[in-house]
Structure formats: structure tokens, C-alpha cells
């Protein structure tokens, strides 16, 4: 058991990946079957995929009202703090009442802000997972369409002949166009009942 841990701590994962690719290439050379390899830039796809943009727009639309409400609460708290400074010469009861109100508002705002951040983070992570799954599905489909045996995600440099990033982006754009067309057709069908 300790030997396995010692081996695992000394294995360089990128080197292991490179060694695996070399092994595959050499073993297929011996079998006289060529291996076709493609590369893809996941980061570029995630930046440019229309699904990622749509997801971002949906998140903003969903959370904008809450964000605006929190901003209004912040402004109200600042106004009360300024008013409290002006009231400092007033009666002690009035000052105490203002301090309580301010403390309650700050506490409520702090809780609401924390809840907002948690909900946003959860929704963002869920949306990101969905987009990543769509991207991986697209890579798999494009790989099969192009007849490739292996796709490498992380690479230093590659010839444009084997870089399928553009193909995957085009596939994702086409899927988005189809989805919008279907949505528009469904909207038109519901507006024009037979």
C-alpha cells in the first residue's frame, strides 16, 4: 500500500499523458494501423460558444432584480448613516432608535447579500456544468464525424490541420441556431392555433 502511494506521488501527470500518447502511436505503428489525432482548445470554446453567452445572459437576467435591490439597500444604509451623524445632537432616545434601525438594516442587508452570493454561485456553477457538458458532447460528435481516434485538450502547439476547435465551435453555433429556430416555430405554433 505504501509503495503505491510512493509511486503515485512521484508520477508526473503531464509526462504520463505524453508517454501514453507516444505508447499509443508506437503500438499502432507496430500494428500498421494509423491513429488519427486532433486537438481542441476548451478555453477558446468556452469563451466563444454561443451556449456560454446565452447562459451568461440568462444568469444576468435572473439575478439583476436582486442585485438592484441589494444596491438600493446599500444606498439606504448610507443615507441613514449620514442622517445618524446629523442627529448626533438630538435626543438620546432618537439617537438610540436610529442606531437600532441602522443595525437591523445592516444585518438584513448582510444576510441578503450572503444569500444572493450563494444562490448566484450555485446557479453559475450549474449553468457552467451544463455548458461544459454540451461542449464535451460536441467534441465527441465532431471527433466521430471527422473519424478521429484521439482528441487532446491541453497542448502547447499544434498544426491547424489537426486543431478541431473551429469545427466544434461551428457545430455548437449550428446547434444554437437549430434550438432558436425550434423555439421560434413553437412560439408561432402557439400563437396561430389551427
Protein Blocks (a to p, Z undefined) as FASTA:
>chain_A
ZZmmmmmmmpcfklmmmmmmmmmmmmmmmnopacddddddfklmmmmpmklmmmmmmmmm
mmmmmmmmmmmmmmmmmmmmmmmmmmmmmcfklmmmmmmmmmmmmmmmmmmmmmmmmmmm
mmmmmmmmmmmmmmmmmmmmmmmmnopabdcfbdfbdcfklmcklmmmmmmmmmmmmmmm
mmmmmmmmmmmcZZ
